[in-house]
């Protein structure tokens, strides 16, 4: 499985990722975590490192983020049957121009690759992903602006990225990147009125047509007497 979860903060990505990992353990006998290192600052860093990262110059942030994104599309990761990503380059395309100080349109240096524009980088990275894992499935999680704001209020993140005033814009930008994505195996889950369990049930049903031959072989071996 190569699952690529995207969506605005507080649409339920992390919760769904955890349920998918448990489901993979059940149907395959093994799981694969979701690489989730792409939001500035990465919450895997110590509090001191997070504070330091936030103070970095945008050029330094851009360099480190580009490294992290490209590193997670290296052949070593795709040598395993399962490589799952959360946010990754689509999140970068949405958040970098708005919050990180780089990555907007026409930000690439004259005469050089347009990768400075994060939406252009997204298409470049997607080509690599599809070359290494043609069965990649993109899942966009979304919710109504009212629900996102309610969740922001009830369960704020330590380093909240999305501002209240930007919720509609961010939701729209994720939809735009989803539509423009080169990844064609994809679907949307609206979590506005569903419990995590109901969202997971919807995920399993919508993912069914996208199981690869390798997936089905593993599942058959798992259920074989």
C-alpha positions as CSV (number, residue, x, y, z in Angstrom):
1,X,0.0,0.0,0.0
2,X,1.1,3.5,-0.8
3,X,-1.4,5.8,0.9
4,X,-1.1,9.6,0.7
5,X,-3.3,11.4,3.2
6,X,-3.8,15.2,2.7
7,X,-6.1,17.9,4.2
8,X,-6.3,20.9,6.4
9,X,-5.5,20.7,10.1
10,X,-8.4,19.3,12.2
11,X,-10.0,17.3,9.3
12,X,-8.9,14.0,11.0
13,X,-5.8,12.9,9.1
14,X,-3.8,11.7,12.1
15,X,-6.8,9.9,13.6
16,X,-7.5,8.1,10.3
17,X,-3.8,7.2,9.9
18,X,-3.8,5.4,13.2
19,X,-6.9,3.4,12.3
20,X,-5.5,2.5,8.8
21,X,-2.3,1.2,10.5
22,X,-4.4,-1.1,12.8
23,X,-6.4,-2.2,9.7
24,X,-3.3,-3.0,7.8
25,X,-2.1,-5.1,10.7
26,X,-5.3,-7.0,10.6
27,X,-5.5,-7.7,6.8
28,X,-1.8,-8.1,6.1
29,X,-0.3,-9.3,9.4
30,X,2.0,-6.2,9.4
31,X,1.6,-2.5,9.3
32,X,3.5,0.6,8.1
33,X,3.4,3.9,9.8
34,X,2.6,7.2,8.1
35,X,5.6,9.5,7.7
36,X,4.4,12.8,9.2
37,X,7.4,15.1,9.3
38,X,6.4,17.9,7.0
39,X,4.6,20.5,9.1
40,X,6.7,23.4,10.4
41,X,7.8,22.7,13.1
42,X,7.7,18.9,13.0
43,X,6.2,17.7,16.3
44,X,8.8,14.9,16.6
45,X,11.4,17.6,17.5
46,X,12.0,18.6,21.1
47,X,10.3,21.8,22.3
48,X,13.7,23.6,22.1
49,X,14.3,22.4,18.5
50,X,10.8,23.4,17.5
51,X,11.3,26.9,18.9
52,X,14.6,27.1,17.0
53,X,13.1,25.9,13.8
54,X,10.3,28.5,13.9
55,X,12.9,31.3,14.1
56,X,14.8,30.1,11.0
57,X,15.1,32.3,8.0
58,X,12.7,31.3,5.2
59,X,15.6,30.3,3.0
60,X,16.8,27.8,5.6
61,X,13.3,26.5,6.2
62,X,12.9,26.0,2.4
63,X,16.1,24.1,2.2
64,X,15.3,21.8,5.1
65,X,11.7,21.2,3.9
66,X,12.8,20.4,0.3
67,X,15.3,17.9,1.7
68,X,12.7,16.2,3.9
69,X,10.2,16.0,1.0
70,X,12.7,14.6,-1.5
71,X,14.3,12.2,1.1
72,X,10.9,10.6,1.6
73,X,10.6,9.8,-2.0
74,X,14.0,8.1,-2.2
75,X,14.1,4.5,-3.6
76,X,14.9,3.1,-0.2
77,X,11.5,4.0,1.1
78,X,9.8,2.4,-1.9
79,X,11.7,-0.8,-1.6
80,X,9.1,-1.9,0.9
81,X,5.6,-3.0,-0.2
82,X,4.1,-0.2,2.0
83,X,5.2,3.4,2.2
84,X,2.6,5.9,3.5
85,X,2.7,9.7,3.7
86,X,0.7,12.3,5.6
87,X,0.7,15.8,4.2
88,X,4.1,15.7,2.5
89,X,4.4,17.9,-0.6
90,X,0.7,18.8,-1.0
91,X,0.7,20.3,2.6
92,X,3.9,22.1,1.7
93,X,2.2,23.6,-1.4
94,X,-0.6,24.9,0.7
95,X,1.1,26.1,3.8
96,X,4.6,27.3,2.6
97,X,3.4,30.4,0.7
98,X,0.9,31.3,3.4
99,X,2.8,30.6,6.6
100,X,6.4,29.7,6.0
101,X,7.6,32.7,3.9
102,X,8.5,31.0,0.7
103,X,7.0,28.9,-2.2
104,X,4.6,31.3,-3.8
105,X,4.1,31.7,-7.5
106,X,7.2,33.0,-9.4
107,X,9.5,32.4,-6.5
108,X,11.8,30.2,-8.5
109,X,15.1,31.8,-9.6
110,X,15.2,33.1,-13.2
111,X,16.5,30.4,-15.6
112,X,16.4,27.7,-13.0
113,X,13.9,25.0,-12.0
114,X,10.5,26.3,-10.8
115,X,10.7,24.1,-7.7
116,X,10.7,27.3,-5.6
117,X,7.0,27.4,-6.4
118,X,5.7,24.7,-4.1
119,X,2.8,23.8,-6.3
120,X,5.3,23.1,-9.1
121,X,7.4,21.1,-6.7
122,X,4.3,19.1,-5.9
123,X,3.9,18.0,-9.5
124,X,7.6,17.1,-9.8
125,X,7.4,15.0,-6.6
126,X,4.2,13.3,-7.7
127,X,5.9,12.1,-10.9
128,X,8.6,10.5,-8.8
129,X,6.0,8.9,-6.5
130,X,4.1,7.4,-9.5
131,X,7.3,6.1,-11.1
132,X,8.2,4.3,-7.9
133,X,4.7,3.4,-6.7
134,X,2.1,3.5,-9.6
135,X,-0.5,2.2,-7.1
136,X,-0.3,5.3,-4.9
137,X,-3.7,6.4,-3.6
138,X,-4.4,10.0,-2.5
139,X,-7.1,10.6,0.1
140,X,-8.3,14.1,0.7
141,X,-9.9,14.7,4.2
142,X,-12.1,17.7,4.4
143,X,-14.7,19.2,6.7
144,X,-16.9,22.3,6.8
145,X,-15.2,25.5,7.9
146,X,-17.5,25.6,11.0
147,X,-16.4,22.1,12.1
148,X,-12.7,22.9,11.5
149,X,-13.0,26.0,13.6
150,X,-14.9,24.1,16.4
151,X,-12.2,21.5,16.5
152,X,-9.5,24.2,16.5
153,X,-11.2,25.7,19.6
154,X,-11.8,22.4,21.4
155,X,-8.5,20.7,20.6
156,X,-5.9,23.3,19.6
157,X,-2.5,22.1,18.4
158,X,0.6,23.2,20.3
159,X,1.9,24.9,17.1
160,X,-1.3,25.7,15.3
161,X,-0.5,26.4,11.6
162,X,-3.9,27.4,10.2
163,X,-5.3,30.6,11.4
164,X,-9.0,31.1,12.0
165,X,-9.3,33.7,9.3
166,X,-7.7,31.4,6.7
167,X,-9.8,28.3,7.1
168,X,-11.9,28.7,4.0
169,X,-8.9,29.5,1.9
170,X,-6.9,26.6,3.2
171,X,-9.7,24.1,2.6
172,X,-10.1,25.5,-0.9
173,X,-6.3,25.2,-1.6
174,X,-6.2,21.6,-0.6
175,X,-9.1,20.9,-2.9
176,X,-7.3,22.7,-5.8
177,X,-4.1,20.7,-5.2
178,X,-6.2,17.5,-5.1
179,X,-7.8,18.3,-8.4
180,X,-4.5,19.3,-10.0
181,X,-2.6,16.3,-8.7
182,X,-1.1,13.9,-11.2
183,X,-2.2,11.0,-8.9
184,X,-5.4,9.7,-10.4
185,X,-6.2,7.0,-7.9
186,X,-7.9,9.1,-5.3
187,X,-11.0,9.9,-3.3
188,X,-12.4,12.4,-0.8
189,X,-13.7,11.8,2.8
190,X,-15.8,14.5,4.5
191,X,-15.5,14.1,8.2
192,X,-17.9,16.9,9.1
193,X,-20.6,14.6,10.4
194,X,-18.9,11.3,10.8
195,X,-17.2,9.6,13.8
196,X,-13.6,8.3,13.3
197,X,-15.1,4.8,13.1
198,X,-17.5,5.8,10.4
199,X,-14.8,7.6,8.5
200,X,-12.7,4.4,8.6
201,X,-15.6,2.4,7.3
202,X,-15.9,4.8,4.4
203,X,-12.2,4.6,3.8
204,X,-12.2,0.8,3.5
205,X,-15.1,0.9,1.1
206,X,-13.7,3.6,-1.1
207,X,-10.2,2.0,-1.1
208,X,-11.4,-1.4,-2.2
209,X,-11.1,-0.9,-6.0
210,X,-7.5,0.4,-5.5
211,X,-6.0,-2.7,-3.9
212,X,-3.0,-3.8,-6.0
213,X,-2.3,-7.4,-7.1
214,X,0.3,-7.5,-4.3
215,X,-2.2,-6.3,-1.8
216,X,-4.7,-8.9,-2.7
217,X,-2.1,-11.6,-2.6
218,X,-1.0,-10.6,0.9
219,X,-4.7,-10.5,2.0
220,X,-5.3,-14.0,0.5
221,X,-2.3,-15.4,2.3
222,X,-3.5,-13.9,5.5
223,X,-6.9,-15.6,5.3
224,X,-5.7,-18.9,4.0
225,X,-6.4,-21.8,6.4
